Amino acid sequence: MDGIAQLLTDPAAWAALITLVVMEVVLGIDNLVFISILSNKLPEASRQKVRRLGIGLALIMRLALLSTIAWIVGLVQPAFTAFGHAFSWKDLILIAGGLFLVWKATKEIHHSTDPAPSHDLLDKKDVVINSVGAAVVQIVLLDIVFSVDSILTAVGMTEHLAIMVVAVVVAVGVMLVAADPLGDFINKNPSVVMLALGFLLMIGMVLIADGFGMHVPKGYIYAAMGFSAGVEALNMFARSRAAKKPPEDKTLH
């Protein structure tokens, strides 16, 4: 208790907490976009349940990983060397997660752009898409990847476990509040769906690059995502204004 009371009166601890909360929220955006896209493929009655389940599992995984910090830190130690590069378990997790994201985003882009899929193929896809269990399994796989990245970031920013726990809980709480509005917004705007899939494709490539030791600063990634989102917002505004504009009278006088 004395340690917690000392943290509450320490300005440096509050600064670390605020910084870590912001970082965790930003890192959670990737996780939330994936959950939103995947849940939107399900029947409407199941979407909210799957979103909350996915975010709840993300919180459980993050807290579980925080309870094994020594093991998490050990994930960055080299496990073996191949092609002149030392790979750690963290690298392998990032590569596997990146490959999964690239595969999933590519598959969804193909599904969105296929003008006339066959009925047999569509039926098979619907069976998979309508399965809540299949959606939850995919969400769990990506939750693991994003949770490891999130906790390693937290460990690198502060040594106080209490600060890490509070930051993770607050960030996941923000994800929970934003999940339904974001999912509904993506579902109602087809062009945003394609933009979000492009984000997932880019994030997957970045995870693979990180796994192979080619670190891409996250600031560049989120700046590109922010710029793309800003352009799409302008496009949506322009389409909205055009839709409200009264049709021109082409009658010849």
C-alpha positions in Angstrom: 0.0 0.0 0.0 2.9 2.4 0.8 4.3 1.8 -2.7 0.9 2.6 -4.3 0.5 5.8 -2.1 4.0 6.9 -3.2 3.1 6.4 -6.8 -0.1 8.5 -6.4 2.0 11.4 -5.1 4.8 11.1 -7.7 4.4 13.5 -10.7 6.8 11.3 -12.7 4.5 8.3 -12.1 1.5 10.2 -13.4 3.4 11.4 -16.4 4.4 7.8 -17.2 0.8 6.6 -16.7 -0.6 9.3 -19.1 2.1 8.5 -21.7 1.5 4.8 -21.4 -2.3 5.1 -21.7 -1.9 7.1 -24.9 0.5 4.6 -26.3 -1.7 1.6 -25.3 -4.8 3.3 -26.9 -2.8 3.9 -30.1 -1.5 0.4 -30.2 -5.1 -0.9 -29.6 -6.4 0.8 -32.7 -5.0 -2.0 -34.9 -6.6 -4.6 -32.7 -9.9 -2.7 -32.8 -10.0 -2.3 -36.6 -9.5 -6.0 -37.0 -12.2 -6.9 -34.5 -14.6 -4.4 -36.2 -14.1 -5.8 -39.7 -14.4 -9.4 -38.6 -17.5 -8.8 -36.5 -19.2 -7.0 -39.3 -19.1 -10.2 -41.3 -21.3 -11.9 -38.7 -25.1 -11.6 -38.4 -26.1 -8.3 -36.9 -27.4 -10.0 -33.7 -24.0 -11.5 -33.0 -21.8 -8.5 -33.7 -21.8 -6.7 -30.4 -21.3 -9.9 -28.5 -18.3 -10.9 -30.5 -16.8 -7.4 -30.3 -17.1 -7.4 -26.5 -15.8 -10.9 -26.2 -12.8 -10.1 -28.4 -11.9 -7.0 -26.4 -12.5 -8.8 -23.1 -10.2 -11.6 -24.2 -7.6 -8.9 -25.2 -7.8 -7.5 -21.6 -7.5 -11.0 -20.0 -4.4 -11.8 -22.2 -2.7 -8.5 -21.4 -3.2 -8.9 -17.7 -2.1 -12.5 -17.8 1.1 -11.4 -19.7 1.7 -8.7 -17.1 1.7 -11.4 -14.4 4.6 -13.1 -16.2 6.8 -10.1 -17.0 10.0 -12.1 -16.6 8.8 -14.5 -19.2 7.7 -11.7 -21.5 11.1 -10.0 -21.3 12.7 -13.3 -22.1 10.8 -13.4 -25.4 13.2 -10.8 -26.8 16.2 -13.0 -26.2 17.6 -14.7 -29.4 16.3 -18.3 -29.8 18.1 -19.3 -32.9 20.0 -17.8 -35.9 19.0 -18.2 -39.5 20.1 -16.4 -42.7 22.6 -14.4 -40.6 19.8 -13.0 -38.3 19.1 -13.9 -34.7 15.4 -14.6 -34.2 13.7 -14.4 -30.8 10.3 -15.8 -29.9 8.9 -12.3 -30.2 10.1 -12.1 -33.8 8.4 -15.4 -34.6 5.1 -14.2 -33.0 5.3 -10.9 -35.0 6.0 -12.7 -38.3 3.2 -15.2 -37.8 0.8 -12.5 -36.8 1.9 -10.4 -39.8 1.4 -13.2 -42.2 -2.0 -13.9 -40.8 -3.0 -10.2 -41.2 -1.7 -10.1 -44.7 -3.6 -13.3 -45.6 -6.8 -12.1 -43.9 -6.7 -8.6 -45.4 -5.9 -9.9 -48.9 -8.8 -12.4 -48.7 -11.3 -9.8 -47.5 -10.1 -7.4 -50.3 -10.6 -10.1 -52.9 -14.0 -10.9 -51.5 -15.0 -7.2 -51.6 -13.8 -6.7 -55.1 -15.1 -9.9 -56.6 -18.1 -8.8 -58.7 -19.9 -12.1 -59.0 -18.7 -14.9 -56.8 -20.2 -18.3 -57.5 -23.1 -19.5 -55.3 -21.2 -22.5 -54.1 -18.3 -20.4 -53.0 -20.5 -17.8 -51.5 -22.4 -20.5 -49.5 -19.1 -21.8 -48.1 -17.9 -18.3 -47.2 -21.2 -17.7 -45.4 -20.8 -20.8 -43.4 -17.4 -19.6 -42.1 -18.5 -16.0 -41.7 -21.7 -16.9 -39.8 -19.7 -19.0 -37.3 -19.2 -17.0 -34.1 -16.6 -19.6 -33.0 -14.5 -19.1 -36.2 -14.6 -15.4 -35.7 -13.6 -15.7 -32.0 -10.6 -18.0 -32.9 -9.3 -15.5 -35.4 -9.7 -12.6 -32.9 -7.9 -14.6 -30.3 -4.9 -15.3 -32.6 -4.5 -11.6 -33.4 -5.2 -10.6 -29.7 -2.1 -12.7 -28.8 0.1 -10.8 -31.3 -1.1 -7.4 -30.3 -1.0 -8.2 -26.6 2.6 -9.2 -26.7 3.5 -6.0 -28.6 1.4 -4.0 -26.1 3.0 -5.4 -23.0 6.5 -5.2 -24.3 5.9 -1.6 -25.0 4.6 -1.1 -21.5 7.6 -2.9 -19.9 9.9 -0.7 -21.9 8.3 2.5 -20.7 8.0 1.9 -16.9 9.1 -0.5 -14.2 6.0 -0.1 -12.0 3.5 -3.0 -12.5 0.6 -0.9 -11.1 1.1 1.7 -13.8 1.1 -0.9 -16.5 -2.1 -2.6 -15.2 -4.0 0.8 -14.9 -2.8 1.8 -18.4 -3.9 -1.5 -19.9 -7.3 -1.4 -18.2 -7.9 2.2 -19.3 -6.9 1.5 -22.9 -9.0 -1.6 -23.2 -11.9 0.4 -21.6 -11.5 3.0 -24.4 -11.5 0.2 -27.0 -14.7 -1.2 -25.5 -16.5 2.2 -25.7 -15.3 2.8 -29.2 -15.9 -0.7 -30.6 -19.6 -0.4 -31.5 -19.5 3.1 -33.0 -16.4 2.2 -35.0 -17.9 -1.1 -36.2 -21.1 0.6 -37.2 -19.3 3.4 -39.0 -17.1 0.9 -41.0 -20.2 -1.1 -41.9 -22.1 1.8 -43.2 -19.3 3.2 -45.4 -18.0 0.7 -47.9 -15.0 2.9 -48.9 -13.9 3.0 -45.3 -14.0 -0.8 -45.2 -11.5 -0.9 -48.1 -9.4 1.7 -46.3 -9.4 -0.3 -43.1 -8.4 -3.4 -44.9 -5.5 -1.5 -46.5 -4.5 -0.5 -42.9 -4.5 -4.1 -41.9 -2.4 -5.1 -44.9 0.1 -2.4 -44.1 0.2 -3.3 -40.4 0.8 -7.0 -41.4 3.8 -6.0 -43.5 5.2 -3.9 -40.7 4.9 -6.8 -38.2 6.7 -9.1 -40.7 9.4 -6.4 -41.2 9.8 -6.0 -37.4 10.1 -9.8 -37.1 13.0 -9.8 -39.5 14.8 -7.0 -37.7 13.8 -4.1 -40.0 12.1 -1.8 -37.5 9.7 0.8 -39.0 9.0 3.7 -36.6 5.3 3.5 -35.5 5.0 7.3 -35.9 5.4 6.9 -39.6 2.7 4.2 -39.8 0.2 6.2 -37.8 0.9 9.4 -39.6 0.2 7.6 -42.9 -3.0 6.1 -41.5 -4.1 9.5 -40.2 -3.4 11.2 -43.6 -5.3 8.5 -45.4 -8.2 8.8 -43.0 -8.2 12.6 -43.4 -8.4 12.2 -47.2 -11.2 9.7 -46.9 -13.1 12.1 -44.6 -12.8 14.8 -47.2 -14.1 12.4 -49.8 -17.1 11.5 -47.6 -17.8 15.2 -47.0 -17.7 15.9 -50.7 -20.1 13.0 -51.5 -22.4 14.2 -48.7 -22.5 17.7 -50.1 -23.1 16.4 -53.7 -26.0 14.2 -52.5 -27.7 17.2 -50.9 -27.2 19.4 -53.9 -30.5 19.8 -55.9 -30.4 18.5 -59.4 -29.7 21.0 -62.2 -32.7 21.9 -64.4 -31.7 20.8 -67.9 -34.9 22.0 -69.5 -34.2 24.0 -72.5 -36.0 27.4 -72.6 
